[in-house]
Amino acid sequence: MTRFECQTARSAGRTLVEFLIALALTMLLALLASGMLMAAAHGYRQHNDQQDLSDAAQQVLNVIAQAVRQAGYVEWDSSGAPVGWVGEVPAAVAGLDGRSLSRNSDGISVPLPGVAHGSDVLAVRYAGSGGGASGDGSMLNCAGFGVALPDDPAAQGWSIFYVALDAAGVAELRCKYRSASGWGSDALVRGVESFQVLYGVDTDIPADGVPNGYFSARTINLLDASLLLEGANPAQRLLDLQRKTYWKRIGSIRVALVLHGEVANRADTGSRQFDLFGASYSDVHGEDEGVRIDERRLPESQRRRTRVMLATTVALRNTRS
């Protein structure tokens, strides 16, 4: 073999080794890049899911806030006497703790066992505006349909918020309302972990219109049970209760909502805690199941789902005792 041939063979050997090294480094860099890309895509999906949940929760709270501000509304501009401004009519706000409802039952009169960590029921009543089946469009129920001026208090509009399971077994927040054809309900958002409500009640005697504390529906009913009612028979005592009830002393309402995503896409172990009305309230009111959601107590398959919590406090515009 000549010197030129030896140098050529050695050069070819070095080139092959260098090619293999370069190929290995390229493959390693590709693996690292693909891993980073997958991590970035996972983070993007998680962030996107969280943003979608936040947007959905905010939209729902806006619908609830609008309904709460309508509670107790009376059409003073109507040509006839306003409907609903008498002491014996039911309160404009009602609620249930840890209960659900059926789609077609009358208002909240037939409660069902609760779902989604004992989620609550919030119901508000108000007069509509204008004539016809759906009024003039200035007063809307929680489904967005117009509510007409009622002929009597029993025909007032309703916006009722409650949690029930859909056909797939997923908890969803629903809006229940009464239309000309009867009761119905529409889903507002799926994936409800907990929906909780507290009521700001004016407990002063005489009332000054300022809430002294926030109470659950169960506590308000206990306050009502302590009232001294006047009347010679149950019907008269019921009318007296409707005049004195603490449900007519509500000045504001706190609503808190926890939503979860459909898939477990978080990288952490799922150990967060959500206190819907603050840790202090949860510590004192351990009997109220849904005010604290601890992921460590959830089934393993659910712990790594994306979750968001939003809350709001809404003042009633039409308070009256």
C-alpha angles and dihedrals in degrees: 000000000000124000090252092054092050092051089049092051092048091048091050091050093052092048092053093050091047090049092053092048091048090048092051092049090048091051090048091050090047091052091049091047093048090049091051090046092051091048091049091048090049091050091048092051091048092048091046092050091049092050092048091051091048092050092048092048092048092051091051092049089051090054091049092047091053091050093048092052089054093052112122094009114162125195101235093169095063119115092237130056113294114263119228103026099115129104097236098060118099118269119275090235128052135164148174131215120229096352141120133204140220121247098242106032121114108272111297095324095113108047122190131206112287127256135196098042094321097308116196136238122235121190129179130185129203143157119259129224132238131011136280127055096309105021124226095314096251093107117052133182123226091274092056097253121136120253120213128218107277126236092215137005092263089064096056120128123266135206111185125179121198141145125245137158121263125220091279093051095254116138113242134181110239136197114221121196143159120244133177089274096050139266123340141154138212130202116250101182138351130222100050113176094177139347114194134178134195126184126219104224129193103221096173119118109243094029118241098189095248118114113240096193146348118256139178122246089255091056093049090053089052089052089052090050089058094056120112104233126202125215142099094239140021093266092056092045089051090054089049090051090052088053096047103031118133088227085077090054095065113124101171141007131218118209126186128184135187118195128187132202124243099245135045100246102146121111096211125084096254104252103142125125126215118202104190095198098022133284094273093058092046092050092053098040103047090148090068097084102196102048091084124043112189111187091204088068094051124095112278092246091059103043098085097051118119111257135186132186125204130174138180140182118218126192118220113239096199105049118160136160 
